[in-house]
């Protein structure tokens, strides 16, 4: 019976896929970005404990904490990707730097507005600090989007690691681009009047909640919220597809790592083609999930109150993923070496 040299049959773990002599140095601006964001999370956590001010029923410090955590994770993910051997390193270094700098500027304004007890996004107040901050957003957010888009275009044509990891990181980058693009939909939800932490009324040119039957200028955000995330329970919340898209890259990369870790104990997972096929099923299923939560939000339907159409669509996505995994498993069981 033929024997198999198992250590050589499997690639290295995705996060060590780049050989030391080929790997680029860690991207310092993105590491600084992650460190600054981590510090902001700690400061915001303390703020939530000692500062009782609220905006829309949540601590003024919850938003900077969430943004800080999201940017810290995203910055570390991009820093790892840019270490992998690839062409166009000088261009991708500058793209990573743009993302790091604009991220600090944008989230810094969010933290500043939290300290002031007012809103960062869509705020129409005419005070100088808010007016300058809105200009920062107007330039910074498109900068983040365009830099990520160009980075995704450059990476998509290259072989950076083993096949499952390549599928995860390339699809993940496009999910991030999609998630950022979906964020622009919030600008079309219509104006609303809300209260700052001191009780004064301020106008927002838009929000994140979709309520087709809401009166003009009536408050939509913050009227009902899920725990922790504070996503709306009274209307469709566009932050849900925004979140799902942005963090798809972490979900898919973790899946690639898990499959590689399980391969030594499960013979059917040892072939790279099998793990790549499973990642392909996961990518399609994840895009299906993103489409589903976007469709739900645009119809003004809370994530917590799906109707029959949403449940049917969710079942279809689940059946596709389950059927795809089953098909890959059956094929791998037949072809796996013994």
ABEGO torsion letter per residue (X at the ends): XBBBBAAAABBBBAAAABBAAABBBBBAAAAAAAAAAAAAAAAAAAAAAABABBBGGBBAAAAAAAAAAAAAAAAAAAAAAAABBBBGAAAAAAAAAAAAAAAAAAAAAAAAAAAAGBBABGBABABAAAAAAAAAAAAAAAAAAAAAAAAAAAAAABBABBAAAAAAAAAAAAAAAAAAAAAAAAAAAEBBBBBBAAGBBBBBABBABBBAABBBGBBABGABBBBGAGBBAABBBAAAAAAAAAAAAAAAAAAAAAAAAAAAABAAAABAAAAAAAAAAAAAAAAAAAAAAAAAAAAGBBAABBBAAAAAAAAAAAAAAAAAAAAAAAAAAAABBX
